[in-house]
Amino acid sequence: MNLLKRLFGSQSPAAPARPMSEDAQRQFLADTSHELRTPLTTLRGNLELLGRDLPPEERDEILAESRDEVDRMARLVRDLLLLAETGAEAAPPEPLPIRLDLLGREVAERVAGDDIGRVEFIDEPVTVVGDEERLRHLIGNLVENALRHASTRPGAVQVRVSRRPPNVLLEVEDDGPGIPPQALERVFDRFYRVDRGRARAQGGTGLGLSIVRHVAESHGGRAWAANRQNGTGAVLSVELPAEPSWTL
């Protein structure tokens, strides 16, 4: 199936009335081209430099920068494919019972790695029905986003999973600067970044939270953003239908 057709279709099977307009399609292609053009321009310049007689230290720096740009393009292509997989023309999620609390801990520990001390878990046993691989991406993107903005102190990021019958609530909170009020409705848009320079420098593709929304909607749920009540830090929330036996 055509990748662009899947990307330009409705946002998810749960939201069939939201096809991308022609203007939105043109903007999406322009944004994608821009995101690819930046690393390609860097790579071209680096290849020209590597054709010169450079000191070993400078060559090593150029090679390291080039590897980073290749990794950035690979992440962008990966995220574009993930968006296509959750589009209107994609296959529906594989309906399997999944302990979201256990999956949340597993994914957060993998994503955080040596920074796992910065993550605090507050959860209870809950089960949803869905596609495990897509839910892994949803959780991973939320945790990556939180770690990108949070401080380095222990417990700077909280991952909370709780029952909200007939649903399950997943919340990822950080102690960072928070989200400007005018951006709260846009953080899940494709390629939207509150701080474009900082996000790109830290390896973000601008598609992570858009994938979160698409996966949530493809599972019959929703995603939204808010700031903490004390005025600092953000809380990104996802609500998913619970497996029926867990709502009793």
Secondary structure as GFF3:
##gff-version 3
##sequence-region A 1 248
A	DSSP	alpha_helix	3	8	.	.	.	ID=ss1
A	DSSP	alpha_helix	22	50	.	.	.	ID=ss2
A	DSSP	alpha_helix	56	85	.	.	.	ID=ss3
A	DSSP	beta_strand	96	99	.	.	.	ID=ss4
A	DSSP	alpha_helix	100	112	.	.	.	ID=ss5
A	DSSP	three_ten_helix	113	118	.	.	.	ID=ss6
A	DSSP	beta_strand	119	123	.	.	.	ID=ss7
A	DSSP	beta_strand	127	130	.	.	.	ID=ss8
A	DSSP	alpha_helix	132	149	.	.	.	ID=ss9
A	DSSP	beta_strand	157	164	.	.	.	ID=ss10
A	DSSP	beta_strand	167	174	.	.	.	ID=ss11
A	DSSP	three_ten_helix	181	183	.	.	.	ID=ss12
A	DSSP	alpha_helix	196	201	.	.	.	ID=ss13
A	DSSP	alpha_helix	208	218	.	.	.	ID=ss14
A	DSSP	beta_strand	222	227	.	.	.	ID=ss15
A	DSSP	beta_strand	234	241	.	.	.	ID=ss16
A	DSSP	three_ten_helix	244	247	.	.	.	ID=ss17
###
